[in-house]
Amino acid sequence: MFTGIIEALGKIESVRASGQDLSLSISTGGLDLGDVRLGDSIAVNGVCLTVVTLSNNGFEADVSAESLKNTRVSEFKAGTLVNLEKALTLATRLGGHLVSGHVDGVGSVTKRYKEGRSIRFEIECPATIERYIANKGSITIDGVSLTVTGLFDGGFTLNVVPHTIAQTTIQSYQVGQSVHIEVDLMARYAERLLNVGSTADRTNEKTIDQAFLAENGFLR
């Protein structure tokens, strides 16, 4: 689990094909790796990856075919800047919101313009995840915890403050940029709870009618 508060900007040093998977070598810039161990999780542009090799200033991680299919990691190349966040601990400040590091879909920047000292973005998203996005709700873009400031048919808007712009890859976003989107965990769980008892979940459920009542001794 993560918080969506980016700790450092890293850089992809190399990308190597390994069968259907990829192996990434990432330099971590100012990220403190002192408490990181092999097998730990680090979010790279919002994608939870496992550390398989560790050095003083970076790590390597493997990316499965499933992750490649659902993200834009296949677009990474040497020199690509990435947002980095170590997995949270029980002592971590939860300054953003709970983030799983499992990307729900890939969106696209359709507009970017200044609004005061901030920058407003319009992001198109897949229809499959649009229903999970709520005005003033939390959303994760490339691993960054942000607040949705508006909705439109097919997407949503964000207002990003100067500090976040400066500390993340959002500084480089232009129209046409593709981004990882993770919706709020609460929205997914709420949908599941609301669907419990739906037709799909009632296939083995008996209807309570007079025959049922008689069969079970409630009618004589």
C-alpha positions as CSV (number, residue, x, y, z in Angstrom):
1,M,0.0,0.0,0.0
2,F,1.0,3.6,-0.7
3,T,-0.2,7.1,0.0
4,G,0.2,8.8,-3.3
5,I,2.7,11.3,-1.8
6,I,5.8,11.2,-4.1
7,E,9.1,10.9,-2.3
8,A,11.5,11.4,-5.2
9,L,11.9,11.6,-9.0
10,G,13.8,8.6,-10.4
11,K,15.0,7.8,-13.8
12,I,14.8,4.7,-16.0
13,E,18.4,3.7,-16.7
14,S,17.7,0.6,-18.8
15,V,14.9,-1.5,-20.1
16,R,15.6,-5.2,-20.9
17,A,13.2,-7.7,-22.5
18,S,13.0,-11.0,-20.6
19,G,10.6,-13.3,-22.6
20,Q,7.2,-11.6,-22.4
21,D,8.3,-9.6,-19.4
22,L,10.5,-6.5,-18.9
23,S,13.3,-5.9,-16.5
24,L,13.8,-2.2,-15.4
25,S,16.9,-0.6,-13.9
26,I,15.9,2.6,-12.0
27,S,18.1,5.2,-10.4
28,T,16.3,6.6,-7.4
29,G,17.7,10.2,-7.1
30,G,17.1,11.5,-3.6
31,L,15.0,8.5,-2.4
32,D,16.4,7.0,0.8
33,L,17.0,3.3,0.2
34,G,18.5,2.7,3.7
35,D,15.4,0.8,4.9
36,V,14.6,-1.0,1.6
37,R,15.2,-4.7,1.3
38,L,15.0,-7.2,-1.5
39,G,11.3,-8.1,-2.0
40,D,10.0,-4.7,-0.9
41,S,7.6,-2.8,-3.0
42,I,8.2,0.6,-4.6
43,A,5.6,2.4,-6.7
44,V,7.0,3.5,-10.0
45,N,4.6,6.0,-11.7
46,G,1.9,4.4,-9.6
47,V,2.8,0.8,-10.5
48,C,3.7,-1.4,-7.6
49,L,6.9,-3.2,-8.4
50,T,9.1,-5.6,-6.4
51,V,12.7,-4.9,-5.7
52,V,14.8,-7.8,-7.1
53,T,18.2,-6.1,-7.1
54,L,19.3,-3.3,-4.9
55,S,22.3,-0.8,-5.0
56,N,23.2,2.4,-3.2
57,N,21.4,4.6,-5.7
58,G,18.9,2.4,-7.4
59,F,17.1,-0.9,-7.9
60,E,15.9,-3.4,-10.5
61,A,12.4,-4.7,-10.9
62,D,10.6,-7.1,-13.2
63,V,7.4,-6.2,-14.9
64,S,5.0,-9.0,-15.9
65,A,3.1,-9.4,-19.1
66,E,-0.1,-8.7,-17.2
67,S,1.3,-5.4,-15.9
68,L,2.6,-4.4,-19.3
69,K,-0.9,-5.1,-20.8
70,N,-2.6,-2.7,-18.3
71,T,-0.1,0.1,-18.0
72,R,2.2,2.2,-20.2
73,V,5.4,0.7,-18.8
74,S,6.2,-0.7,-22.2
75,E,6.7,3.0,-23.3
76,F,9.5,3.5,-20.7
77,K,13.0,4.0,-22.1
78,A,16.4,5.0,-20.8
79,G,16.1,8.6,-19.5
80,T,12.3,8.5,-18.7
81,L,11.6,10.3,-15.4
82,V,9.3,8.4,-13.0
83,N,7.6,9.2,-9.7
84,L,8.8,7.0,-6.8
85,E,7.2,6.1,-3.5
86,K,8.2,3.4,-1.0
87,A,5.5,1.3,0.5
88,L,3.9,2.8,3.6
89,T,4.5,1.6,7.1
90,L,2.3,1.9,10.2
91,A,4.4,5.0,11.2
92,T,3.9,6.7,7.8
93,R,1.8,9.9,7.6
94,L,-1.2,9.3,5.4
95,G,-1.0,12.7,3.7
96,G,-2.7,11.5,0.5
97,H,-5.1,8.6,0.4
98,L,-4.8,4.8,0.4
99,V,-3.3,3.7,-2.9
100,S,-2.8,0.0,-3.9
101,G,-0.3,0.5,-6.8
102,H,-2.6,-1.5,-9.1
103,V,-3.4,0.6,-12.2
104,D,-7.1,0.6,-13.3
105,G,-6.6,2.2,-16.7
106,V,-4.6,4.5,-18.9
107,G,-5.9,8.0,-19.5
108,S,-4.8,10.9,-21.7
109,V,-4.3,14.6,-21.1
110,T,-6.6,16.6,-23.4
111,K,-6.1,20.1,-22.0
112,R,-3.5,21.9,-19.9
113,Y,-3.8,25.6,-19.0
114,K,-2.8,27.9,-16.1
115,E,-5.3,28.9,-13.5
116,G,-3.8,31.4,-11.1
117,R,-0.5,29.8,-9.9
118,S,-1.9,26.3,-10.4
119,I,-2.3,24.3,-13.6
120,R,-5.6,22.7,-14.6
121,F,-5.6,19.5,-16.6
122,E,-8.5,17.7,-18.4
123,I,-8.0,14.0,-18.5
124,E,-9.9,11.5,-20.6
125,C,-10.4,8.1,-19.1
126,P,-11.7,4.7,-20.2
127,A,-15.5,4.2,-19.8
128,T,-14.8,1.1,-17.7
129,I,-13.5,3.3,-14.8
130,E,-15.3,6.6,-15.3
131,R,-18.1,5.5,-13.0
132,Y,-15.7,5.2,-10.1
133,I,-14.6,8.8,-10.3
134,A,-16.4,11.4,-8.1
135,N,-16.2,15.1,-8.0
136,K,-14.0,16.1,-5.0
137,G,-13.0,12.5,-4.6
138,S,-9.5,11.1,-4.6
139,I,-7.7,9.8,-7.6
140,T,-4.1,8.6,-8.4
141,I,-2.4,9.8,-11.5
142,D,1.0,8.2,-12.2
143,G,1.2,7.5,-8.5
144,V,0.3,11.0,-7.4
145,S,-2.6,11.5,-5.0
146,L,-4.9,14.2,-6.4
147,T,-8.4,15.6,-5.9
148,V,-10.9,15.5,-8.8
149,T,-12.1,19.1,-9.3
150,G,-14.7,18.4,-12.0
151,L,-16.3,15.9,-14.2
152,F,-17.2,15.8,-17.9
153,D,-18.5,13.2,-20.3
154,G,-15.6,10.8,-20.7
155,G,-13.2,12.3,-18.1
156,F,-12.4,14.6,-15.3
157,T,-10.4,17.7,-14.4
158,L,-7.6,18.3,-11.9
159,N,-6.1,21.5,-10.4
160,V,-2.5,20.9,-9.5
161,V,-0.7,23.2,-7.2
162,P,2.9,24.5,-7.9
163,H,4.6,22.3,-5.2
164,T,3.1,19.1,-6.7
165,I,4.0,20.3,-10.2
166,A,7.6,20.8,-9.2
167,Q,8.1,17.5,-7.3
168,T,6.5,15.1,-9.8
169,T,6.5,14.2,-13.5
170,I,3.3,16.2,-13.9
171,Q,5.7,19.1,-14.7
172,S,6.3,17.6,-18.1
173,Y,2.6,16.7,-19.0
174,Q,1.5,18.0,-22.4
175,V,-1.7,17.4,-24.4
176,G,-1.6,13.8,-25.6
177,Q,0.4,12.5,-22.6
178,S,-0.8,9.1,-21.5
179,V,-1.1,8.6,-17.7
180,H,-1.8,5.8,-15.2
181,I,-5.1,6.1,-13.4
182,E,-6.0,4.3,-10.1
183,V,-9.4,5.1,-8.7
184,D,-10.2,5.4,-5.0
185,L,-10.2,1.9,-3.4
186,M,-13.4,2.8,-1.6
187,A,-15.3,3.2,-4.9
188,R,-14.4,-0.3,-6.0
189,Y,-15.4,-1.9,-2.7
190,A,-18.6,0.1,-2.6
191,E,-19.6,-1.2,-6.0
192,R,-18.9,-4.8,-4.9
193,L,-21.0,-4.4,-1.8
194,L,-23.9,-2.9,-3.8
195,N,-23.7,-5.8,-6.3
196,V,-23.8,-8.5,-3.6
197,G,-27.2,-10.1,-4.0
198,S,-27.4,-9.3,-7.7
199,T,-28.6,-11.9,-10.2
200,A,-25.1,-13.2,-10.6
201,D,-24.8,-13.9,-6.9
202,R,-28.3,-15.4,-6.5
203,T,-28.0,-18.3,-8.9
204,N,-28.2,-20.9,-6.1
205,E,-30.7,-18.9,-4.0
206,K,-34.3,-20.2,-3.5
207,T,-37.3,-18.0,-3.9
208,I,-39.4,-17.6,-0.8
209,D,-42.9,-18.5,-1.9
210,Q,-45.8,-20.6,-0.6
211,A,-44.2,-23.8,-1.9
212,F,-41.0,-22.9,0.0
213,L,-42.9,-22.1,3.2
214,A,-44.9,-25.3,3.0
215,E,-41.8,-27.4,2.3
216,N,-40.1,-26.0,5.4
217,G,-43.1,-26.4,7.8
218,F,-44.3,-22.8,7.9
219,L,-47.7,-23.7,6.3
220,R,-50.1,-26.6,7.2
